[in-house]
Amino acid sequence: MEYQDKKTLSVREMGKWLGLKKVESYWLVHRHYFNVVIVGGRMRVDMDSFEHWYAGQVHYRKVTGEPPGIRLKEESFGLRDIAEDLNISEYTVHDIIKRDKIPTVKVDYHRRILKRDYEQWYSSQLKYRNAEDRFRDAVAEMNSITMPEMAHMLGVDRSCVYSILRSAAGKKQLNVVAIGGRKRITRDSFENWYKSQNKYVLRERKALKTQKSRQDEKGEAMTKSANPKYLTVQEAAALAGVTIKKVLYWVRGNRFPVVRVSSLIRIEKQGFQTYLRGIGGE
């Protein structure tokens, strides 16, 4: 049944729209949710006011036609909507409303927040972020570091980082930004600051330097004998002016006294010099 050309409809017709029985239909009328006029001694529901009410509630639904609450959803948020938007629980939303005294309205026994009130609250804080801002924050976090991260990278404590930030060079070169309510340092500004100084060294570079130093020490131990009476293979090759391969050839031929300690070879210096004199520098 179509009522598009009518400005009013009977209580019975309204009930059919909503799939209600007579008693509940008249109950809605007496709740004064919409305007009612008397036509020919009978109550009739004003169509415009009915549609306005229908679009502002979600409890009643037409048997056929558009869903309810269109105006309601345009003007306000449900607590579940806010929880999903901020990626938090509804319990947390309740706590926020109570703590920050956000105005709410009751619709069909459920609390809702008008969009203007929600937007005013959202812009007043930085702790909770909606999906769009979370994405933007994630990108910004990829291009920045926290103070503890900077301390870890430099191998210093956090107080040292704050001292750097308070220094003239730090104030000038390190760009501090707030992301999700937390202060961070942009990576570009950190790199520029790092290149401009020589006091601090990144932990990775310190580790590489230490590793290289240990490797050098190990290499020196392999190429330099701790006992002056003995020579390493490298030292013997340098003394004879030949290759290490040549010295090892002599060692395998038992040309001079050697001492083996695990995988190390130590050549008796005096015996080696005697051998060299005997072969005339072969």
C-alpha positions as CSV (number, residue, x, y, z in Angstrom):
1,M,0.0,0.0,0.0
2,E,1.4,3.4,-1.0
3,Y,1.0,6.6,1.0
4,Q,3.3,8.9,-0.8
5,D,0.6,11.4,-1.7
6,K,-0.9,11.6,1.7
7,K,0.1,14.0,4.5
8,T,-1.4,11.9,7.2
9,L,-2.1,8.2,7.8
10,S,-4.4,6.4,10.2
11,V,-3.1,4.8,13.3
12,R,-4.0,1.4,11.8
13,E,-2.0,2.2,8.7
14,M,1.0,3.3,10.7
15,G,0.8,0.0,12.6
16,K,0.8,-2.0,9.4
17,W,4.0,-0.1,8.3
18,L,5.7,-1.1,11.5
19,G,4.2,-4.6,11.8
20,L,2.5,-3.6,15.1
21,K,-0.8,-4.6,16.7
22,K,-3.5,-2.1,17.6
23,V,-2.6,-1.7,21.2
24,E,1.1,-1.0,20.6
25,S,0.2,1.4,17.7
26,Y,-1.9,3.5,20.0
27,W,0.8,3.2,22.7
28,L,3.2,4.9,20.3
29,V,0.7,7.6,19.5
30,H,0.2,8.4,23.2
31,R,4.0,8.6,23.7
32,H,3.9,11.8,21.6
33,Y,6.8,10.7,19.4
34,F,5.2,12.4,16.4
35,N,2.4,14.8,15.7
36,V,-1.2,13.6,15.7
37,V,-4.2,15.5,14.2
38,I,-7.9,14.9,14.4
39,V,-9.6,14.4,11.0
40,G,-13.3,13.6,10.9
41,G,-13.2,12.7,14.6
42,R,-10.4,10.2,14.1
43,M,-6.7,10.4,15.0
44,R,-4.3,10.6,12.1
45,V,-0.5,10.6,12.2
46,D,1.3,13.5,10.5
47,M,3.6,11.9,7.9
48,D,6.5,14.3,8.1
49,S,6.7,14.1,11.9
50,F,6.4,10.3,11.7
51,E,9.3,10.0,9.2
52,H,11.4,12.4,11.3
53,W,10.8,10.2,14.4
54,Y,11.4,7.0,12.4
55,A,14.8,8.3,11.1
56,G,15.8,9.2,14.7
57,Q,15.3,5.7,16.3
58,V,16.3,2.1,15.8
59,H,13.9,0.1,17.8
60,Y,11.0,0.1,15.3
61,R,11.5,-1.0,11.7
62,K,9.2,-0.8,8.8
63,V,8.0,-4.1,7.3
64,T,9.1,-2.8,3.9
65,G,11.1,0.3,3.1
66,E,14.2,2.1,4.3
67,P,15.9,1.0,7.6
68,P,15.4,3.1,10.7
69,G,17.8,5.5,12.3
70,I,19.1,7.3,9.2
71,R,19.0,10.7,10.8
72,L,20.2,9.3,14.1
73,K,23.3,7.9,12.5
74,E,24.0,11.1,10.7
75,E,23.8,13.1,13.9
76,S,25.3,10.9,16.5
77,F,27.5,7.8,17.3
78,G,26.6,4.8,19.4
79,L,29.1,3.7,22.0
80,R,29.9,0.6,19.9
81,D,30.6,2.8,16.9
82,I,33.1,4.8,18.9
83,A,34.7,1.7,20.4
84,E,35.3,0.3,16.9
85,D,36.5,3.7,15.6
86,L,39.1,4.0,18.4
87,N,39.9,0.3,18.5
88,I,39.0,0.1,22.2
89,S,36.4,-1.7,24.3
90,E,32.9,-0.3,25.1
91,Y,33.9,-0.4,28.8
92,T,36.7,2.0,28.0
93,V,34.2,4.3,26.1
94,H,32.0,4.3,29.2
95,D,35.0,5.3,31.4
96,I,36.0,8.1,28.9
97,I,32.4,9.5,28.9
98,K,32.3,9.5,32.7
99,R,35.9,10.9,33.2
100,D,35.7,13.6,30.5
101,K,32.1,14.4,31.1
102,I,31.0,14.0,27.4
103,P,27.3,14.8,26.9
104,T,25.2,11.9,25.8
105,V,21.6,11.5,24.7
106,K,19.4,8.4,25.3
107,V,17.7,6.8,22.3
108,D,15.7,3.7,22.8
109,Y,17.3,3.2,26.2
110,H,20.8,3.4,24.7
111,R,23.3,6.2,25.2
112,R,24.6,8.0,22.1
113,I,27.0,10.9,21.6
114,L,26.2,13.7,19.2
115,K,28.8,14.0,16.5
116,R,29.7,17.6,17.3
117,D,30.3,16.6,21.0
118,Y,32.4,13.6,20.0
119,E,34.5,15.6,17.5
120,Q,35.0,18.3,20.2
121,W,36.3,15.7,22.7
122,Y,38.4,13.9,20.1
123,S,40.2,17.1,19.0
124,S,41.0,17.9,22.7
125,Q,43.1,14.8,23.3
126,L,45.8,12.8,21.6
127,K,45.8,9.4,23.5
128,Y,43.0,7.8,21.5
129,R,43.2,7.7,17.7
130,N,40.7,6.8,15.0
131,A,41.5,4.5,12.1
132,E,42.6,7.3,9.8
133,D,44.9,8.8,12.4
134,R,46.3,5.4,13.4
135,F,47.4,4.9,9.9
136,R,48.9,8.3,9.7
137,D,50.6,7.8,13.1
138,A,52.0,4.4,11.9
139,V,53.7,6.1,8.9
140,A,55.0,8.9,11.1
141,E,56.4,6.3,13.6
142,M,58.3,4.6,10.8
143,N,60.1,7.9,10.1
144,S,60.9,8.7,13.7
145,I,62.4,7.2,16.9
146,T,61.6,7.5,20.6
147,M,64.0,8.9,23.2
148,P,64.7,5.4,24.6
149,E,65.4,4.2,21.1
150,M,67.9,7.0,20.6
151,A,69.5,6.1,23.9
152,H,69.8,2.5,22.9
153,M,71.2,3.3,19.4
154,L,74.0,5.5,21.0
155,G,74.6,3.2,23.9
156,V,73.8,5.9,26.5
157,D,71.2,6.4,29.2
158,R,68.0,8.4,28.7
159,S,69.3,11.3,30.7
160,C,72.1,11.8,28.2
161,V,69.6,11.9,25.4
162,Y,67.7,14.7,27.2
163,S,70.9,16.6,27.6
164,I,71.6,16.3,23.9
165,L,68.0,17.6,23.2
166,R,68.6,20.6,25.5
167,S,72.0,21.4,23.9
168,A,72.3,24.2,21.3
169,A,73.0,21.7,18.5
170,G,70.1,19.4,19.7
171,K,67.6,22.3,19.7
172,K,68.7,23.4,16.3
173,Q,69.0,20.0,14.5
174,L,66.8,17.5,16.3
175,N,63.1,17.8,15.3
176,V,60.8,16.6,18.1
177,V,57.2,15.7,17.1
178,A,54.2,14.4,19.0
179,I,52.7,11.2,17.6
180,G,49.8,9.8,19.5
181,G,50.5,12.0,22.5
182,R,54.2,10.8,22.7
183,K,57.2,12.8,21.7
184,R,59.5,11.3,19.1
185,I,62.5,12.4,17.0
186,T,62.3,12.4,13.2
187,R,64.9,10.0,11.7
188,D,66.1,12.6,9.2
189,S,66.9,15.1,11.9
190,F,68.7,12.4,14.0
191,E,70.8,11.4,11.0
192,N,71.7,15.1,10.3
193,W,72.6,15.6,13.9
194,Y,74.6,12.4,14.1
195,K,76.7,13.4,11.0
196,S,77.4,16.8,12.5
197,Q,79.2,15.5,15.6
198,N,81.9,13.0,16.5
199,K,81.3,12.5,20.2
200,Y,78.8,9.7,20.0
201,V,79.0,6.5,18.0
202,L,76.2,4.2,17.1
203,R,76.2,0.9,19.0
204,E,76.2,-1.1,15.8
205,R,79.4,0.7,14.7
206,K,80.9,0.3,18.1
207,A,80.2,-3.4,17.9
208,L,81.7,-3.7,14.5
209,K,84.8,-1.7,15.7
210,T,85.1,-4.0,18.7
211,Q,84.7,-7.1,16.6
212,K,87.4,-5.9,14.1
213,S,89.7,-5.1,17.0
214,R,89.3,-8.6,18.4
215,Q,89.9,-10.1,14.9
216,D,93.0,-7.9,14.5
217,E,94.2,-9.0,18.0
218,K,93.6,-12.7,17.1
219,G,95.3,-12.2,13.7
220,E,98.3,-10.6,15.4
221,A,98.5,-13.5,17.9
222,M,98.5,-15.9,14.9
223,T,101.3,-13.9,13.1
224,K,103.5,-13.0,16.1
225,S,105.1,-15.4,18.5
226,A,104.9,-14.7,22.2
227,N,108.3,-16.5,22.7
228,P,111.3,-14.7,21.2
229,K,113.0,-18.0,20.7
230,Y,110.4,-19.2,18.2
231,L,108.9,-17.8,15.0
232,T,105.4,-18.1,13.5
233,V,105.1,-19.3,10.0
234,Q,104.5,-15.7,8.9
235,E,107.5,-14.4,10.7
236,A,109.7,-17.2,9.2
237,A,108.5,-16.4,5.7
238,A,109.2,-12.7,6.2
239,L,112.7,-13.5,7.6
240,A,113.6,-15.8,4.7
241,G,111.9,-13.6,2.1
242,V,109.8,-16.5,0.8
243,T,106.1,-17.3,0.7
244,I,104.2,-18.9,3.6
245,K,103.6,-21.9,1.3
246,K,107.4,-22.4,0.9
247,V,107.9,-22.3,4.7
248,L,105.2,-24.9,5.2
249,Y,106.9,-27.1,2.5
250,W,110.1,-26.9,4.6
251,V,108.1,-27.7,7.8
252,R,106.6,-30.9,6.2
253,G,110.2,-31.9,5.1
254,N,111.4,-31.6,8.7
255,R,114.2,-29.1,7.6
256,F,114.4,-27.5,11.1
257,P,113.0,-28.0,14.6
258,V,109.3,-27.0,15.0
259,V,106.9,-27.1,17.9
260,R,103.2,-27.8,17.3
261,V,100.6,-26.6,19.8
262,S,97.1,-27.6,18.7
263,S,96.8,-26.1,15.2
264,L,99.6,-23.6,15.7
265,I,103.2,-24.1,14.4
266,R,106.1,-22.5,16.1
267,I,109.6,-22.7,14.4
268,E,112.7,-22.6,16.5
269,K,114.4,-19.4,15.5
270,Q,118.0,-20.5,15.9
271,G,117.5,-23.7,14.0
272,F,115.7,-21.9,11.2
273,Q,118.5,-19.4,10.8
274,T,121.0,-22.2,10.7
275,Y,118.9,-23.9,8.0
276,L,118.8,-20.7,6.0
277,R,122.6,-20.3,6.2
278,G,123.0,-23.9,5.1
279,I,120.9,-23.6,2.0
280,G,122.3,-20.2,1.1
281,G,118.9,-18.6,1.1
282,E,117.2,-21.3,-1.0
